[in-house]
Amino acid sequence: MRVLVTGATGFIGGSIAVRLRAAGHRVCGLTRTPAKAERLAALGVEPVVGGLDDAEVLTDRAREADAVVNAADSDHRGAVETLIAALAGTGKPLLHTSGSSVVGDGARGETASSTVYGEEILAPGSSWRPEPDKAPRVAIDRLVLDSASAGVRGVVLCNTLIYGNGLGLARDSVQIPALVRQARESGVVRHVGAGRNIWSNVHVADVADLYVLALENAPAGTFHFVESGEAAFLEVTTALARALDLAGPEDWDIESAVAAWGYEPAVYALGSNSRVRGTAERTLGWTPRHRSVVDWIDAEVGHA
Ligand SMILES: NC(=O)c1ccc[n+]([C@@H]2O[C@H](COP(=O)([O-])OP(=O)(O)OC[C@H]3O[C@@H](n4cnc5c(N)ncnc54)[C@H](OP(=O)(O)O)[C@@H]3O)[C@@H](O)[C@H]2O)c1
């Protein structure tokens, strides 16, 4: 297949692009930065220079492709609208990357939630509603799921906390690298509040495998949570302090966390509960090879 990947220079998109190449697919990768085009070419990815707001570039490249993987920005509605319009009536797959902060709560690190969400929350007719901050992201996910009615094989892959080193040009994910940067700068590993909040998680190599499987086999309108384990942030920061040989972990009040990491990262990515269960192992035959973020931190962080 010829696959257009947005975000091909990034952590998720780059990892997917590399896995797609290894599976024998031809990959075109979008980047806004001409200087990164050569680096993409060296990975065997045909570079396309443009941005998510360049409707003409996106439309032309999506129409030339047999499938599109949108991995640049989970919150860019305009790009999703353009891609659906470009693929309408073709039955081609559109794999959209979302993130499980859509179920994030307001725990701010203080409580471990007992609520575990299943994929049915995005099923037609579901009465589930996200926190208002996350409503626009969920509306984009619904647009992709509903694109079946326009003749697009729309699939949403809702990723949890992704750990591991990227397989493409970008090495770092979002949440754990943010904790590591703060710890290295201050000398103290910290989590939001008491670090009791729990997130589901998954290794980036397993994520990339799942995108390849979904591209080949996921039916139109499928919503998948992408997860193969979970951990409380206190477990993550305890492992980081050990791996980095730094002080901590220490509790951090929400105001200081917001000042350091920003509102969305502190409140949702690092401070909320996001516990979900996916069905991809059963429905797509996905076999994740990694199950423990703590094992990964022990083995890889600090030795890089
Ligand atoms: N990492 C995680 O754990 C995780 C989990 C769930 C969801 N997500 C979401 O998934 C998305 C991708 O995450 P990531 O970790 O792969 O991020 P990333 O490493 O920053 O990669 C995103 C890539 O998308 C491209 N991009 C960004 N804005 C663009 C625009 N307006 N037009 C064209 N290209 C654009 C950038 O490429 P150029 O600079 O080369 O153009 C960048 O390399 C984000 O929205 C993130 O919130 C991430």
The ligand as a Tripos MOL2 file, in Angstrom:
@<TRIPOS>MOLECULE
LIG
   48    52     1     0     0
SMALL
NO_CHARGES

@<TRIPOS>ATOM
      1 N1          3.2650   10.5650   22.7490 N.am      1 LIG1
      2 C1          2.2020   10.1700   23.4320 C.2       1 LIG1
      3 O1          2.2920    9.4880   24.4970 O.2       1 LIG1
      4 C2          0.8250   10.4930   22.9110 C.ar      1 LIG1
      5 C3         -0.2450    9.7230   23.3660 C.ar      1 LIG1
      6 C4         -1.5230   10.0070   22.9000 C.ar      1 LIG1
      7 C5         -1.7330   11.0360   21.9980 C.ar      1 LIG1
      8 N2         -0.6660   11.7880   21.5880 N.ar      1 LIG1
      9 C6         -0.9490   12.8710   20.6330 C.3       1 LIG1
     10 O2         -0.5420   12.4470   19.3470 O.3       1 LIG1
     11 C7         -0.0570   13.5600   18.5910 C.3       1 LIG1
     12 C8          1.3620   13.2520   18.1030 C.3       1 LIG1
     13 O3          2.1570   13.0020   19.2520 O.3       1 LIG1
     14 P1          3.7400   12.7880   19.1850 P.3       1 LIG1
     15 O4          4.1500   12.3750   20.5570 O.co2     1 LIG1
     16 O5          4.1270   11.9610   18.0240 O.co2     1 LIG1
     17 O6          4.2070   14.2980   18.9390 O.3       1 LIG1
     18 P2          5.5320   14.8620   18.2170 P.3       1 LIG1
     19 O7          6.6970   13.9870   18.4860 O.co2     1 LIG1
     20 O8          5.6190   16.3080   18.5680 O.co2     1 LIG1
     21 O9          5.2120   14.7220   16.6560 O.3       1 LIG1
     22 C9          4.2550   15.4600   15.9950 C.3       1 LIG1
     23 C10         4.7740   15.7430   14.5800 C.3       1 LIG1
     24 O10         3.6830   16.3160   13.8580 O.3       1 LIG1
     25 C11         4.1370   17.3470   13.0570 C.3       1 LIG1
     26 N3          3.1960   18.4680   13.1670 N.ar      1 LIG1
     27 C12         2.7710   19.0960   14.3010 C.ar      1 LIG1
     28 N4          1.9220   20.0940   13.9770 N.ar      1 LIG1
     29 C13         1.8180   20.0760   12.6220 C.ar      1 LIG1
     30 C14         1.1120   20.8860   11.6840 C.ar      1 LIG1
     31 N5          0.3440   21.9060   12.0720 N.pl3     1 LIG1
     32 N6          1.2600   20.5900   10.3620 N.ar      1 LIG1
     33 C15         2.0500   19.5610    9.9530 C.ar      1 LIG1
     34 N7          2.7620   18.7860   10.7960 N.ar      1 LIG1
     35 C16         2.6320   19.0490   12.1120 C.ar      1 LIG1
     36 C17         5.5430   17.7400   13.4990 C.3       1 LIG1
     37 O11         6.3790   17.5820   12.3660 O.3       1 LIG1
     38 P3          7.1730   18.7950   11.6320 P.3       1 LIG1
     39 O12         7.6580   19.7050   12.7360 O.co2     1 LIG1
     40 O13         8.2650   18.0590   10.9340 O.co2     1 LIG1
     41 O14         6.1910   19.4070   10.7280 O.co2     1 LIG1
     42 C18         5.9300   16.7240   14.5640 C.3       1 LIG1
     43 O15         7.1370   16.0520   14.2620 O.3       1 LIG1
     44 C19        -0.1470   14.7860   19.5180 C.3       1 LIG1
     45 O16        -1.3300   15.5020   19.2660 O.3       1 LIG1
     46 C20        -0.1950   14.1660   20.9140 C.3       1 LIG1
     47 O17        -0.8960   14.9790   21.8310 O.3       1 LIG1
     48 C21         0.5930   11.5260   22.0040 C.ar      1 LIG1
@<TRIPOS>BOND
     1     1     2 1
     2     2     3 2
     3     2     4 1
     4     4     5 ar
     5     4    48 ar
     6     5     6 ar
     7     6     7 ar
     8     7     8 ar
     9     8     9 1
    10     8    48 ar
    11     9    10 1
    12     9    46 1
    13    10    11 1
    14    11    12 1
    15    11    44 1
    16    12    13 1
    17    13    14 1
    18    14    15 2
    19    14    16 1
    20    14    17 1
    21    17    18 1
    22    18    19 2
    23    18    20 1
    24    18    21 1
    25    21    22 1
    26    22    23 1
    27    23    24 1
    28    23    42 1
    29    24    25 1
    30    25    26 1
    31    25    36 1
    32    26    27 ar
    33    26    35 ar
    34    27    28 ar
    35    28    29 ar
    36    29    30 ar
    37    29    35 ar
    38    30    31 1
    39    30    32 ar
    40    32    33 ar
    41    33    34 ar
    42    34    35 ar
    43    36    37 1
    44    36    42 1
    45    37    38 1
    46    38    39 2
    47    38    40 1
    48    38    41 1
    49    42    43 1
    50    44    45 1
    51    44    46 1
    52    46    47 1
@<TRIPOS>SUBSTRUCTURE
     1 LIG1         1 GROUP 0 **** ****
